[in-house]
């Protein structure tokens, strides 16, 4: 694809990223991408929250790339005992 300015744009790549979602005390769905620091959004419905976090992720990735930061950070898991 040619942008018309003499440079070719590389094809879009897709990333699969984890998100967390919960409903707050006011009924809004709060969603976060834990591997991108500060990348959060919300919506009145789950569908709206998912759409909003996708847009937020794209914007966060653009900013991180512009600032020369790694696009994502490591995400680890730990195991803890749970008394049920």
OpenMM code with the backbone's topology and positions (N, CA, C; nanometers):
from openmm import Vec3, app, unit

residues = "UNK UNK UNK UNK UNK UNK UNK UNK UNK UNK UNK UNK UNK UNK UNK UNK UNK UNK UNK UNK UNK UNK UNK UNK UNK UNK UNK UNK UNK UNK UNK UNK UNK UNK UNK UNK UNK UNK UNK UNK UNK UNK UNK UNK UNK UNK UNK UNK UNK UNK UNK UNK UNK UNK UNK UNK UNK UNK UNK UNK UNK UNK UNK UNK UNK UNK UNK UNK UNK UNK UNK UNK UNK UNK UNK UNK UNK UNK UNK UNK UNK UNK UNK UNK".split()
positions = [
    Vec3(0.0849, -0.1169, 0.0000),
    Vec3(0.0000, 0.0000, 0.0000),
    Vec3(0.0895, 0.1232, 0.0000),
    Vec3(0.0659, 0.2152, -0.0850),
    Vec3(0.1475, 0.3349, -0.0966),
    Vec3(0.0698, 0.4533, -0.0427),
    Vec3(0.1309, 0.5301, 0.0473),
    Vec3(0.0635, 0.6433, 0.1109),
    Vec3(0.0577, 0.7648, 0.0204),
    Vec3(0.1266, 0.7639, -0.0941),
    Vec3(0.1272, 0.8775, -0.1831),
    Vec3(0.2426, 0.9722, -0.1561),
    Vec3(0.3220, 0.9448, -0.0561),
    Vec3(0.4346, 1.0299, -0.0216),
    Vec3(0.5676, 0.9610, -0.0468),
    Vec3(0.5676, 0.8590, -0.1303),
    Vec3(0.6908, 0.7937, -0.1673),
    Vec3(0.7375, 0.6866, -0.0694),
    Vec3(0.6624, 0.6605, 0.0347),
    Vec3(0.7029, 0.5543, 0.1270),
    Vec3(0.5928, 0.4503, 0.1347),
    Vec3(0.6341, 0.3290, 0.1478),
    Vec3(0.5374, 0.2208, 0.1597),
    Vec3(0.5092, 0.1951, 0.3061),
    Vec3(0.3813, 0.1805, 0.3372),
    Vec3(0.3433, 0.1472, 0.4745),
    Vec3(0.3459, -0.0036, 0.4902),
    Vec3(0.3952, -0.0482, 0.6034),
    Vec3(0.3966, -0.1912, 0.6277),
    Vec3(0.2554, -0.2366, 0.6637),
    Vec3(0.2226, -0.3610, 0.6325),
    Vec3(0.0884, -0.4105, 0.6634),
    Vec3(0.0662, -0.4118, 0.8135),
    Vec3(-0.0595, -0.3946, 0.8526),
    Vec3(-0.0937, -0.3964, 0.9943),
    Vec3(-0.0721, -0.5350, 1.0519),
    Vec3(-0.0157, -0.5378, 1.1702),
    Vec3(0.0010, -0.6635, 1.2423),
    Vec3(-0.1020, -0.6656, 1.3533),
    Vec3(-0.1404, -0.7827, 1.3955),
    Vec3(-0.2357, -0.7953, 1.5049),
    Vec3(-0.1644, -0.8521, 1.6261),
    Vec3(-0.1992, -0.7997, 1.7418),
    Vec3(-0.1458, -0.8499, 1.8680),
    Vec3(-0.2633, -0.9033, 1.9499),
    Vec3(-0.2407, -1.0120, 2.0183),
    Vec3(-0.3409, -1.0679, 2.1091),
    Vec3(-0.2948, -1.0319, 2.2498),
    Vec3(-0.3760, -0.9547, 2.3232),
    Vec3(-0.3363, -0.9042, 2.4534),
    Vec3(-0.4387, -0.9403, 2.5599),
    Vec3(-0.3919, -0.9647, 2.6824),
    Vec3(-0.4855, -0.9958, 2.7907),
    Vec3(-0.5549, -0.8690, 2.8398),
    Vec3(-0.6775, -0.8842, 2.8850),
    Vec3(-0.7488, -0.7751, 2.9497),
    Vec3(-0.8183, -0.8287, 3.0736),
    Vec3(-0.8485, -0.7383, 3.1660),
    Vec3(-0.9317, -0.7721, 3.2802),
    Vec3(-1.0551, -0.6830, 3.2743),
    Vec3(-1.1669, -0.7338, 3.3244),
    Vec3(-1.2901, -0.6558, 3.3241),
    Vec3(-1.3690, -0.6861, 3.4504),
    Vec3(-1.4223, -0.5811, 3.5102),
    Vec3(-1.5118, -0.5986, 3.6237),
    Vec3(-1.6161, -0.4877, 3.6214),
    Vec3(-1.7250, -0.5118, 3.6915),
    Vec3(-1.8309, -0.4119, 3.7009),
    Vec3(-1.8148, -0.3382, 3.8328),
    Vec3(-1.8056, -0.2048, 3.8267),
    Vec3(-1.7853, -0.1267, 3.9483),
    Vec3(-1.9172, -0.1061, 4.0231),
    Vec3(-1.9082, -0.0372, 4.1359),
    Vec3(-2.0250, -0.0192, 4.2221),
    Vec3(-2.1349, 0.0652, 4.1580),
    Vec3(-2.1031, 0.1399, 4.0543),
    Vec3(-2.2028, 0.2204, 3.9843),
    Vec3(-2.2566, 0.1510, 3.8594),
    Vec3(-2.2103, 0.0286, 3.8340),
    Vec3(-2.2608, -0.0500, 3.7222),
    Vec3(-2.1801, -0.0395, 3.5939),
    Vec3(-2.0761, 0.0433, 3.5924),
    Vec3(-1.9913, 0.0562, 3.4741),
    Vec3(-1.8960, -0.0624, 3.4655),
    Vec3(-1.8618, -0.1008, 3.3439),
    Vec3(-1.7631, -0.2062, 3.3231),
    Vec3(-1.6269, -0.1398, 3.3052),
    Vec3(-1.5347, -0.1746, 3.3917),
    Vec3(-1.3991, -0.1202, 3.3894),
    Vec3(-1.3091, -0.2269, 3.3294),
    Vec3(-1.2295, -0.1870, 3.2325),
    Vec3(-1.1453, -0.2827, 3.1616),
    Vec3(-1.0031, -0.2274, 3.1527),
    Vec3(-0.9059, -0.3184, 3.1663),
    Vec3(-0.7657, -0.2794, 3.1696),
    Vec3(-0.6839, -0.3817, 3.0928),
    Vec3(-0.5781, -0.3338, 3.0298),
    Vec3(-0.4812, -0.4230, 2.9661),
    Vec3(-0.3581, -0.4245, 3.0562),
    Vec3(-0.3394, -0.5287, 3.1370),
    Vec3(-0.2340, -0.5279, 3.2383),
    Vec3(-0.0909, -0.5279, 3.1844),
    Vec3(-0.0720, -0.5588, 3.0572),
    Vec3(0.0638, -0.5594, 3.0021),
    Vec3(0.1018, -0.4259, 2.9375),
    Vec3(0.0095, -0.3282, 2.9440),
    Vec3(0.0383, -0.1926, 2.8970),
    Vec3(0.0088, -0.0984, 3.0133),
    Vec3(0.1123, -0.0490, 3.0807),
    Vec3(0.0917, 0.0348, 3.1978),
    Vec3(-0.0021, 0.1531, 3.1710),
    Vec3(-0.1033, 0.1663, 3.2572),
    Vec3(-0.1971, 0.2782, 3.2491),
    Vec3(-0.3037, 0.2675, 3.1431),
    Vec3(-0.3118, 0.1554, 3.0739),
    Vec3(-0.4087, 0.1403, 2.9650),
    Vec3(-0.5394, 0.0850, 3.0208),
    Vec3(-0.6350, 0.1766, 3.0410),
    Vec3(-0.7647, 0.1413, 3.0989),
    Vec3(-0.8759, 0.2112, 3.0225),
    Vec3(-0.9964, 0.1580, 3.0349),
    Vec3(-1.1137, 0.2228, 2.9788),
    Vec3(-1.2357, 0.1724, 3.0536),
    Vec3(-1.3527, 0.2138, 3.0075),
    Vec3(-1.4765, 0.1696, 3.0707),
    Vec3(-1.5904, 0.1809, 2.9710),
    Vec3(-1.7041, 0.1259, 3.0074),
    Vec3(-1.8236, 0.1365, 2.9246),
    Vec3(-1.9456, 0.1013, 3.0063),
    Vec3(-2.0604, 0.1442, 2.9573),
    Vec3(-2.1853, 0.1132, 3.0275),
    Vec3(-2.2255, -0.0329, 3.0083),
    Vec3(-2.1780, -0.0949, 2.8999),
    Vec3(-2.2030, -0.2365, 2.8743),
    Vec3(-2.0693, -0.3055, 2.8514),
    Vec3(-2.0701, -0.4384, 2.8576),
    Vec3(-1.9476, -0.5126, 2.8292),
    Vec3(-1.9010, -0.4867, 2.6870),
    Vec3(-1.9942, -0.4839, 2.5931),
    Vec3(-1.9582, -0.4617, 2.4524),
    Vec3(-1.8939, -0.3242, 2.4336),
    Vec3(-1.9509, -0.2220, 2.4975),
    Vec3(-1.8950, -0.0879, 2.4873),
    Vec3(-1.7561, -0.0819, 2.5510),
    Vec3(-1.7403, -0.1465, 2.6657),
    Vec3(-1.6104, -0.1482, 2.7331),
    Vec3(-1.5056, -0.2176, 2.6465),
    Vec3(-1.5417, -0.3278, 2.5824),
    Vec3(-1.4486, -0.3988, 2.4943),
    Vec3(-1.4089, -0.3133, 2.3747),
    Vec3(-1.5050, -0.2448, 2.3165),
    Vec3(-1.4746, -0.1567, 2.2036),
    Vec3(-1.3827, -0.0436, 2.2498),
    Vec3(-1.4111, 0.0128, 2.3670),
    Vec3(-1.3309, 0.1238, 2.4180),
    Vec3(-1.1880, 0.0821, 2.4511),
    Vec3(-1.1699, -0.0383, 2.5079),
    Vec3(-1.0333, -0.0800, 2.5427),
    Vec3(-0.9530, -0.1091, 2.4164),
    Vec3(-1.0175, -0.1565, 2.3118),
    Vec3(-0.9448, -0.1789, 2.1872),
    Vec3(-0.8900, -0.0463, 2.1339),
    Vec3(-0.9711, 0.0578, 2.1386),
    Vec3(-0.9251, 0.1899, 2.0954),
    Vec3(-0.8149, 0.2413, 2.1882),
    Vec3(-0.8333, 0.2236, 2.3195),
    Vec3(-0.7320, 0.2692, 2.4158),
    Vec3(-0.5999, 0.1965, 2.3943),
    Vec3(-0.6072, 0.0664, 2.3685),
    Vec3(-0.4847, -0.0117, 2.3441),
    Vec3(-0.4116, 0.0416, 2.2216),
    Vec3(-0.4852, 0.0662, 2.1135),
    Vec3(-0.4208, 0.1181, 1.9927),
    Vec3(-0.3504, 0.2504, 2.0217),
    Vec3(-0.4177, 0.3403, 2.0943),
    Vec3(-0.3579, 0.4700, 2.1262),
    Vec3(-0.2370, 0.4545, 2.2182),
    Vec3(-0.2485, 0.3689, 2.3191),
    Vec3(-0.1361, 0.3461, 2.4110),
    Vec3(-0.0159, 0.2893, 2.3374),
    Vec3(-0.0390, 0.1958, 2.2471),
    Vec3(0.0712, 0.1371, 2.1712),
    Vec3(0.1385, 0.2414, 2.0825),
    Vec3(0.0587, 0.3290, 2.0214),
    Vec3(0.1160, 0.4354, 1.9380),
    Vec3(0.2061, 0.5267, 2.0208),
    Vec3(0.1588, 0.5665, 2.1379),
    Vec3(0.2359, 0.6560, 2.2244),
    Vec3(0.3635, 0.5883, 2.2718),
    Vec3(0.3527, 0.4618, 2.3137),
    Vec3(0.4712, 0.3896, 2.3599),
    Vec3(0.5736, 0.3777, 2.2466),
    Vec3(0.5267, 0.3511, 2.1260),
    Vec3(0.6181, 0.3390, 2.0115),
    Vec3(0.6844, 0.4740, 1.9827),
    Vec3(0.6070, 0.5828, 1.9858),
    Vec3(0.6623, 0.7163, 1.9604),
    Vec3(0.7698, 0.7542, 2.0621),
    Vec3(0.7549, 0.7053, 2.1863),
    Vec3(0.8509, 0.7377, 2.2913),
    Vec3(0.9635, 0.6346, 2.3028),
    Vec3(0.9659, 0.5387, 2.2126),
    Vec3(1.0718, 0.4384, 2.2126),
    Vec3(1.0634, 0.3397, 2.3273),
    Vec3(0.9440, 0.3246, 2.3830),
    Vec3(0.9231, 0.2299, 2.4929),
    Vec3(0.8847, 0.0937, 2.4373),
    Vec3(0.9109, -0.0119, 2.5146),
    Vec3(0.8608, -0.1433, 2.4711),
    Vec3(0.7074, -0.1371, 2.4642),
    Vec3(0.6484, -0.2034, 2.3670),
    Vec3(0.5029, -0.1959, 2.3522),
    Vec3(0.4299, -0.2534, 2.4729),
    Vec3(0.4831, -0.3617, 2.5273),
    Vec3(0.4199, -0.4250, 2.6431),
    Vec3(0.5259, -0.4570, 2.7485),
    Vec3(0.4779, -0.4856, 2.8683),
    Vec3(0.5661, -0.5306, 2.9754),
    Vec3(0.5352, -0.6768, 3.0047),
    Vec3(0.6238, -0.7427, 3.0782),
    Vec3(0.6034, -0.8835, 3.1113),
    Vec3(0.4854, -0.9001, 3.2064),
    Vec3(0.4166, -1.0097, 3.1903),
    Vec3(0.3074, -1.0474, 3.2796),
    Vec3(0.3407, -1.1857, 3.3351),
    Vec3(0.3425, -1.1971, 3.4640),
    Vec3(0.3765, -1.3235, 3.5286),
    Vec3(0.2592, -1.3731, 3.6108),
    Vec3(0.2635, -1.4985, 3.6469),
    Vec3(0.1628, -1.5564, 3.7343),
    Vec3(0.2317, -1.6171, 3.8547),
    Vec3(0.1641, -1.6123, 3.9676),
    Vec3(0.2128, -1.6779, 4.0878),
    Vec3(0.1032, -1.7693, 4.1388),
    Vec3(0.1437, -1.8667, 4.2145),
    Vec3(0.0468, -1.9596, 4.2729),
    Vec3(0.0427, -1.9346, 4.4227),
    Vec3(-0.0783, -1.9182, 4.4763),
    Vec3(-0.0957, -1.8953, 4.6197),
    Vec3(-0.2018, -1.9914, 4.6729),
    Vec3(-0.1886, -2.0309, 4.7986),
    Vec3(-0.2922, -2.1181, 4.8549),
    Vec3(-0.4193, -2.0382, 4.8809),
    Vec3(-0.5319, -2.1007, 4.8544),
    Vec3(-0.6617, -2.0376, 4.8776),
    Vec3(-0.7436, -2.1315, 4.9661),
    Vec3(-0.7901, -2.0769, 5.0760),
    Vec3(-0.8699, -2.1570, 5.1683),
    Vec3(-1.0167, -2.1343, 5.1386),
    Vec3(-1.0820, -2.2379, 5.0895),
    Vec3(-1.2222, -2.2256, 5.0531),
    Vec3(-1.3127, -2.2775, 5.1612),
] * unit.nanometer
topology = app.Topology()
chain = topology.addChain("A")
for resn in residues:
    res = topology.addResidue(resn, chain)
    for name in ("N", "CA", "C"):
        topology.addAtom(name, app.Element.getBySymbol(name[0]), res)
